[in-house]
Amino acid sequence: MTHPDPRRLLHSMFEAAVASAQPDLCIPMALPAKPQGRTIVVGAGKASASMAQALEAHWDGPLEGIVVTRYGYEAACKQIEIVQAAHPVPDAAGLQAATRIGQLVTGLTPDDLVIALISGGGSSLLVSPAEGLSLTDKQGINTALLQCGATISEMNCVRRHLSAVKGGRLGAACHPARLVTLLISDVPGDDPSDIASGPTVADKTTCADALAIINRYGIDIPDSVRQALEHDGLESVKPGDARLLNSTTRIITAPQIALEAAAKVALEAGVTPYILGDSLEGESRDLGKAFGGITRQVVKHGQPFQTPCVLLSGGETTVSVTGSGRGGRNVEFLLSLAIAIDGLPNVYALAGDTDGVDGLEEIAGAYLAPDSLSRAWKLGINPRNSLDNNDGHGFFQALNDSIITGPTLTNVNDFRAIYIE
C-alpha cells in the first residue's frame, strides 16, 4: 500500500480544520431577521473582525457598531468599526473599546437589534475591571491565571466575576433591544458562558465559586475585591434574568466541526480517522504522555485501531509554567508525546492552535517526525530539559519544524493529529 506523505497529510488536515471555521462559511446561515429599528453590532475575539466582515457581506441593510480583535487580526469593514487590542494580557485599547461598546448599547429600544459577535480571546480583548480593580490589577490577575495551571473554565469563572462587562453584563445592558449572540466556540464543552467569559449570556457560577478558584491557585487580588466576592457584591447575571429574556444564542462553529473537516481529508487520503475527543483538558504534558501510550498500543498490538490511522483530538490543555521557556500548550503536548514514543517508527504528529498563536508566540504549533529526538540530540538539545523548561517552541524551532500560519481570523482552539502508518 502506498502511504501519503506524512507532513503534507497532517498540514492538509490542519488547514482543513481552520478553513471549516472561517466566519464567511458560518455567518450567513445564522443571520437573524432584520429589525424595525437600528441594527447594532458589537463583538470581541480573535475572529470577531472576520465575523463582522462576513456579516457586512451578507446583511442587506444599514449596520453600525464596534468589535475588538487581537492586534494583527483586523479585517476590512465599511460600516462596523474594528478596534485592535492585546491578547492574552489586556491593555488600555481593550479597556477603551469595552467602554465605547457599553455606551453604544445604552438607551436602545425594543425595535432595535443587537448582534454580538463573540469568539475565543474575547476575555482579554474586552476588558472592563469590576469596581475596586484597575487595569493593572486585571493584567496581573490574568497573567497569574495563565501561568498557574487553571483550566479555561476556572479562568473564565474568575474573569466573569471581576468584570463590569462579562458574565452577561453586556447582554443585560442591551435590554430592551432584541439580542442575538453568534459564537465561535474555542472552549471544551462549548459552554456559551465560557466563550470570551460570556459577556452576553447568563452565568450559573457564583462569587463563591470564583473566590474558591482564586484561593486554590493563590491568585493575588485587592482586599476590597476579596470582601466584595465574600459578600456576593460582584455577582454576574443569572439565568432567568428579565434583561436577557429577549436574547438568542447560536454557536455557529466549534472544535468538533473542525475535527470532522480534518477527518474527511484523512479519509480521502486512504487513512482511517478516529476522533478521540473535542474537549480534552488537563496538563499538556500529561495528555502527551497518555497519547504516547495509546500510540504505542496501536503500533505494537493493533489496538484499539488498525493502521494506517490518524488520532484526532481537540480542546484546551493547560501548562503550569515552572521554567523560563517560550511555551505553549500545543508544543508542550507534542514534546511530551515525542519523549513518550521515543522515536517510534512510522509515527508522525502535528499540534497547533487554530488561531495561529500557541501561548505567547506568533507560532501556531509544530510537526513531529520519528527522527525529531535524534535530530535534537545532534544539535545538543536535551528533550527532557526542554520539556522541564516549558520550551516547546525553542525545541521545535531549532528543528525547523515550527508551524507559522499568521493570523487565521478564526479560533476553535487546539488541534492535535497523530498519524500512524
C-alpha positions in Angstrom: 0.0 0.0 0.0 1.2 3.5 -0.9 1.2 5.8 2.1 0.6 9.5 1.8 3.4 11.9 2.7 3.0 12.4 6.4 3.9 16.1 6.7 1.7 17.0 3.7 -1.2 15.0 5.1 -1.0 16.5 8.6 -0.7 20.0 7.3 -3.6 19.5 4.9 -5.7 18.3 7.8 -4.8 21.3 10.0 -5.6 23.6 7.1 -9.0 22.0 6.6 -9.8 22.3 10.2 -9.0 26.1 10.2 -10.8 26.6 6.9 -14.0 24.9 8.2 -14.2 27.5 11.0 -14.0 30.6 8.7 -16.8 33.0 9.5 -17.7 33.5 5.9 -18.9 29.9 5.8 -20.7 30.1 9.2 -22.2 33.5 9.4 -24.8 33.5 6.5 -26.9 30.7 7.8 -27.1 32.2 11.3 -28.3 35.7 10.5 -31.4 37.0 12.4 -34.4 38.8 10.9 -33.9 42.5 10.3 -35.5 44.8 13.0 -37.8 47.7 12.6 -35.2 49.9 14.3 -31.4 50.1 14.3 -29.0 47.1 13.9 -26.1 47.5 16.3 -23.1 45.1 16.0 -20.7 44.5 18.9 -18.1 41.9 19.4 -14.9 40.6 20.8 -12.4 37.9 20.0 -9.7 36.8 17.6 -12.4 36.0 15.0 -14.6 39.0 15.6 -13.3 41.2 12.8 -13.7 38.5 10.2 -17.1 37.7 11.6 -18.0 41.4 11.2 -16.7 41.4 7.7 -18.8 38.3 6.8 -21.8 39.9 8.4 -21.5 43.0 6.4 -21.1 41.0 3.2 -24.4 39.1 3.8 -26.5 41.7 5.5 -29.0 43.7 3.4 -29.4 47.0 5.3 -27.7 49.5 7.5 -25.3 48.5 10.3 -23.3 50.3 12.9 -21.1 49.0 15.6 -17.7 48.2 17.2 -15.8 45.0 17.6 -12.5 44.5 19.2 -9.9 41.9 18.0 -6.3 41.0 18.6 -3.5 43.1 17.1 -3.0 41.9 13.5 -6.4 40.2 13.2 -8.2 43.1 11.7 -10.5 42.7 8.6 -11.7 45.5 6.3 -15.2 46.6 7.1 -17.2 49.6 5.8 -19.9 50.1 8.5 -18.5 48.3 11.6 -15.5 49.8 13.3 -12.7 47.4 14.0 -10.6 48.1 17.1 -7.4 46.2 17.9 -6.2 45.3 21.4 -3.8 43.0 23.3 -4.2 39.3 23.9 -3.7 37.3 26.1 -2.9 40.1 28.6 -5.3 43.0 28.3 -4.3 46.6 27.6 -5.7 50.1 27.5 -7.0 49.7 24.0 -9.3 46.9 25.1 -10.5 48.9 28.1 -11.4 51.8 25.8 -13.2 49.6 23.4 -15.2 48.0 26.1 -16.2 51.4 27.4 -17.3 52.5 23.9 -19.3 49.3 23.3 -21.1 49.8 26.6 -22.0 53.3 25.5 -23.2 52.1 22.1 -25.8 49.7 23.6 -27.1 52.1 26.1 -30.6 53.6 25.5 -31.8 51.1 22.9 -35.5 50.3 22.3 -37.5 47.1 21.7 -37.4 47.8 18.0 -33.6 47.7 17.9 -31.4 44.6 17.3 -28.0 43.9 18.8 -25.9 41.3 17.1 -23.0 40.2 19.3 -20.1 38.5 17.5 -18.1 36.6 20.1 -15.1 34.3 19.8 -12.2 33.0 21.7 -9.8 35.6 23.0 -12.6 38.0 24.0 -11.9 37.5 27.7 -8.7 39.7 27.5 -9.8 41.8 24.5 -13.0 43.1 26.1 -11.7 44.3 29.4 -13.7 46.4 31.9 -12.5 45.9 35.5 -15.1 45.5 38.2 -15.3 48.2 40.9 -12.2 48.2 43.1 -9.9 46.9 40.3 -7.6 48.8 37.9 -6.4 47.7 34.5 -3.0 46.9 36.2 -4.8 44.6 38.6 -6.6 42.9 35.8 -3.3 42.4 33.9 -1.7 40.9 36.9 -4.6 38.6 37.6 -4.8 37.5 34.0 -1.1 36.7 33.9 -1.3 34.7 37.1 -4.3 32.7 35.8 -2.5 31.9 32.6 0.6 30.6 34.4 -1.0 28.7 37.4 -2.4 25.7 35.5 -6.1 26.7 35.9 -8.5 25.2 33.4 -10.1 27.6 30.9 -13.4 27.1 32.8 -11.8 28.1 36.1 -10.1 31.1 34.5 -13.3 32.4 32.9 -15.3 32.0 36.1 -12.8 34.4 37.8 -12.9 36.7 34.9 -16.7 36.9 34.8 -16.8 37.9 38.4 -14.1 40.5 38.2 -15.6 42.3 35.2 -18.1 45.0 34.6 -18.9 43.6 31.1 -18.6 39.8 31.2 -20.9 37.3 32.8 -23.9 38.5 31.0 -23.5 42.2 31.9 -23.1 43.4 28.3 -26.2 41.4 27.4 -28.2 43.0 30.2 -27.0 46.4 29.1 -28.6 45.8 25.7 -32.1 45.5 27.2 -34.8 46.1 26.0 -33.4 45.6 22.4 -33.5 42.1 20.9 -30.1 40.4 21.3 -28.7 37.7 19.1 -25.3 36.3 20.0 -23.3 34.4 17.4 -20.5 32.4 18.9 -17.4 30.6 17.6 -16.6 28.2 20.3 -13.0 27.7 21.5 -13.8 26.0 24.8 -14.2 22.4 25.9 -17.9 21.5 26.0 -18.9 24.6 24.0 -20.5 26.3 27.1 -21.5 29.8 25.9 -20.7 31.3 29.3 -17.1 30.2 28.9 -16.6 31.6 25.3 -14.9 35.0 25.9 -16.3 34.7 29.5 -19.8 35.1 28.3 -20.4 38.8 28.0 -23.9 38.4 26.7 -25.1 35.2 28.3 -26.3 34.2 31.8 -23.8 32.7 34.2 -24.6 29.8 36.6 -21.4 30.2 38.6 -21.2 32.4 41.7 -18.9 34.8 43.6 -18.2 31.9 46.0 -17.0 29.7 43.0 -14.7 32.5 41.8 -13.2 33.0 45.3 -12.6 29.3 45.7 -10.6 29.3 42.4 -8.7 32.4 43.5 -7.8 30.7 46.8 -7.0 27.4 45.2 -4.3 28.9 42.9 -3.1 31.7 45.3 -4.2 34.5 43.0 -3.5 37.9 44.5 -6.4 40.3 44.5 -7.1 43.6 46.4 -8.7 43.2 49.9 -11.7 45.2 48.9 -12.4 42.9 45.9 -12.0 39.8 48.1 -14.5 41.3 50.5 -16.9 42.0 47.7 -16.7 38.4 46.5 -17.2 37.1 50.0 -20.4 39.1 50.3 -21.7 38.4 46.7 -21.1 42.0 45.8 -19.7 41.2 42.3 -22.3 38.7 41.2 -22.9 38.1 37.5 -26.2 38.0 35.6 -28.0 34.8 36.4 -30.3 32.5 34.3 -33.9 33.8 34.2 -32.8 37.5 34.5 -35.6 39.5 32.7 -33.0 41.6 30.9 -31.9 38.5 28.9 -35.4 37.1 28.0 -35.3 38.7 24.6 -31.9 37.1 23.8 -30.9 34.3 21.5 -27.5 32.5 21.4 -26.2 30.4 18.5 -22.9 28.5 18.2 -22.0 28.8 14.5 -18.9 26.6 14.6 -17.0 24.6 17.2 -14.0 22.3 17.6 -16.0 19.2 16.6 -16.8 20.7 13.2 -13.1 21.4 12.6 -12.1 17.8 13.6 -14.7 16.4 11.2 -13.3 18.5 8.4 -9.8 17.1 9.1 -11.2 13.6 9.3 -12.6 14.0 5.8 -9.1 14.9 4.5 -7.7 11.7 6.1 -10.4 9.5 4.6 -9.8 11.0 1.1 -6.1 10.0 1.6 -7.0 6.4 2.5 -6.3 6.8 6.2 -8.9 6.0 8.8 -9.5 8.8 11.2 -10.6 8.4 14.9 -11.8 11.5 16.8 -10.9 10.8 20.4 -12.5 13.9 21.8 -13.2 17.6 21.0 -13.0 18.8 24.6 -9.8 17.3 26.2 -8.3 19.2 29.1 -5.6 18.8 31.7 -1.8 19.4 31.7 -0.4 19.4 28.2 2.5 17.1 29.1 0.2 14.6 30.8 -2.0 14.4 27.8 1.0 14.0 25.6 2.2 11.1 27.7 -1.2 9.5 27.7 -1.5 9.8 23.9 2.0 8.3 23.7 0.7 5.2 25.5 -2.2 4.9 23.1 0.1 5.3 20.1 2.4 2.5 21.3 -0.6 0.2 21.8 -1.7 0.9 18.2 1.8 0.2 16.8 2.6 -2.8 18.9 -0.8 -4.6 19.1 -3.1 -3.0 16.5 -5.3 -2.0 19.4 -7.7 -0.3 19.6 -7.2 0.8 16.0 -5.6 -0.8 12.9 -3.0 1.1 10.9 -2.9 3.3 8.9 -4.9 5.6 11.1 -4.9 9.1 12.4 -5.9 10.0 16.0 -7.6 13.4 16.2 -8.4 15.5 19.3 -9.2 19.0 20.3 -10.0 21.0 23.4 -7.8 23.2 25.5 -5.0 21.9 27.7 -3.0 23.9 30.3 0.6 24.5 31.2 1.7 25.1 34.7 4.7 27.3 34.0 7.8 26.4 36.1 10.5 27.0 33.6 11.7 30.0 31.7 11.0 28.7 28.2 8.7 30.0 25.5 5.7 27.7 25.8 3.0 27.0 24.6 0.5 24.2 25.3 0.4 22.6 21.9 4.1 22.3 21.5 4.4 21.1 25.1 1.9 18.3 24.3 3.9 17.4 21.2 7.3 17.4 23.0 5.8 15.2 25.8 4.4 12.9 23.1 7.8 12.7 21.4 9.5 11.7 24.7 6.8 9.1 25.4 7.1 7.3 22.0 10.9 7.9 21.8 11.4 7.8 18.0 8.8 5.1 17.4 9.0 4.4 13.6 6.1 5.4 11.3 4.6 7.8 13.8 4.1 11.5 12.9 2.1 14.2 14.6 1.0 17.8 14.4 -0.4 20.0 17.2 -1.4 23.6 16.8 -3.8 26.3 17.8 -6.3 27.1 15.2 -5.9 30.8 15.8 -2.3 30.7 14.8 -0.9 31.6 18.2 0.2 28.9 20.7 0.9 30.6 24.0 2.6 34.0 23.7 4.3 33.2 20.4 3.2 34.0 16.9 3.7 30.3 16.1 0.7 28.0 15.7 2.4 24.8 16.7 4.8 22.2 15.4 5.3 19.0 13.5 6.8 15.8 14.9 8.6 13.0 13.0 10.2 9.8 14.1 13.7 11.4 13.9 12.8 14.6 15.8 14.5 13.5 19.0 17.6 12.2 17.3 18.0 15.4 15.4 17.6 17.4 18.6 20.3 15.4 20.3 22.7 16.0 17.4 22.1 19.8 18.0 23.0 19.4 21.6 19.3 19.8 22.8 18.1 17.6 25.6 14.4 17.0 25.0 13.6 16.4 28.7 15.4 19.6 29.7 13.3 21.4 27.1 10.1 20.0 28.5 11.1 20.8 32.1 11.8 24.3 31.0 8.5 24.7 29.2 10.4 25.4 26.0 8.5 23.5 23.3 8.8 26.4 20.9 12.5 26.6 21.3 12.8 22.8 20.8 10.8 22.6 17.5 12.1 25.9 16.1 15.6 24.6 16.4 14.5 21.6 14.2 12.8 24.0 11.7 9.5 22.2 12.5 7.5 25.1 13.8 4.2 25.8 12.0 3.7 29.5 11.3 0.3 30.4 9.8 0.0 34.1 10.6 -3.5 35.3 11.8 -6.1 32.7 10.8 -9.0 35.0 11.6 -10.8 32.2 13.5 -10.4 30.2 16.7 -11.7 26.8 17.5 -8.8 26.0 19.9 -6.3 23.2 19.9 -5.9 20.7 17.0 -3.9 17.5 17.5 -3.3 14.8 15.0 -1.2 11.7 15.3 -0.7 9.8 12.0 0.4 6.1 12.3 1.4 4.4 9.1 
